[in-house]
C-alpha cells in the first residue's frame, strides 16, 4: 500500500509539468522569419532567426498555471511589427489565439494555427477573420503549432 501511495504522490507532482503546451512556429515561407517569446510573468527570450522551411519551439511553454505564453514573429530582423500566437493552459484546457495587435507582417500570406489537429484557426491571405478576439478553447494541453505561409 505504501508504494501505491508513493507512486500516486509522484504522479501528482509530475502532473503540472505534464500539463504544459509549447508554441511552435513552422516557417513555410520562402524567406526567413525572426521569433521571440514572452510570458505574462515578465520573462522573455531573445529573437531567433527561423530559416525558410524550418520550425522553432518557444523556450517558454505555457504551464498549467494560466500564465500565458506568446510567440512573436516578424519578417524582418529587429522589427517591432510582430504577429503573435498566444497560449494559456489551466486545468487540462488550452486557450489559443492569433494576434496582429503589434503588427501584421504576414497579412499577404496564409496563417494557420492548431492544437492537436482539433482546435484550428485558419486565415487565408488578406483575411483577419481568425484574429483575436477569436479564441479557441481546447480540451487538451498539447503543443500549439502556428504555420506561416
N, C-alpha and C positions, 0 to 999 in steps of 0.2 A: 504494500500500500504506500509506503514511504516513497519508493521510486516513482510511482504513478503521480503522486503529488509534486515531486521534484520535477518530473517531466512536464507536467501541466504548467508549473511556475515558469520554467524556462521558455515554454511556448508563448506564454503571455508576455514575457519580457521581450521576446523577439517580434511579437506582432506589430508594434508601431513601426519598426523599420521595414517590415514586410509590406506594410500599407503605405507605400510611397510611390509616387509617379515621377518618372523622368520626362523632360520635354526634349524631344529630338527634332532637329531640322534636317530634312532631306533636300539638298540643293540639286534640283533637276534643271536649273538654269544653265545657259551656255556661258555664264560668267560667274566669277567668284562672288560670294557674299560674306559679310562680316557680322558676327553674332556675339552678344554678351548676355550674361544672365544677372538676375537680381531677385531678391526676395523681399517680402513685406516686413521682414525683421531688420532691414538695412544692409544685409550682406550683398555682395556683388562680385562679379568676376570680370577680368579684362576681356577686351574684344579679341575674337579668334577668327582668322580667315578660314572660310569653308570653301574649298575648291569646287568647281563645277563637277557635278556628278557624285559628290561625296556627302557624308552626313556628319552631324556633330551632336553630341549629347551634352546637355547643360550639366555643369558640375554642381548645380544647386537644385536637387529634386524637391518636389512638394511632398512633405511628410504628413502623416496623419494628425495634423495639428491646426489645420485651416490657416496656416501662414502661407499665403500664395507665393508661387514662383513664376517668374516671367522670363521668356527668352526673346530678346530684341534683336532683329536682324535688319540689315540695310544693304544696299547695292554699291556703296562707296565707303572706303576706309575712313573712319573718324566722322562719318556723317551723323548728325543728330536726328535725321528723319528716319525713324525706325518703325518697322512693322513688328507687332509682337503677338506671341502666343502666351496666354496666361492660364495657370492651372492651380487649383486648390484641392486638397484631399482631406476628408474628415469622415470618420465612422464608416469606412468602406465605400465611400462615394467620391466621385471627382466632379468638379465643376470646371469647365473649359471654355475659353473664348478666344477670338482673334480681335486685335485692336489696331486701328490706324490713328489713334489719338495723337501720337507723336510723329506722324508722317505716313506716307503710303507709297514707298518706292517701288512696290511690286504691283501696283494697280493694273498695269497693262499686261500682267502675267496671271496665269492660273494659280490660285492659292487653295490648298486643301489641308484639312486637319482632321485627325480622328484618334479615338481611344479604342483599342482592341477591335477595330473594324466595325464597331456597332454605334458609336456616337460620332457623327460626322458633321463637319462644317465644310462646305464646298463653294468656292467663289470662282466663276469663270472670269476671264479678263474683263476689266472695266466694271465689274459688279462689286457692290459693297453690301449686298444682302446678307452675308454671313458674318458681318462685323458686330462687335458689341454694340448694343445691349443683347444681341442674340447670344445665348449661352447654352451649352449642353450640360445636362445633369445626368451623370452616368453611374450605374451601379457596378463600378469597377474602380480599381486603383492602378490599373495597368498604365504603361507609358503612353504619352501623348506624342503623336508624330505630326509635325507641320511640314508639308511639302510645298516648296516654292518652284514655280514654273512647270 
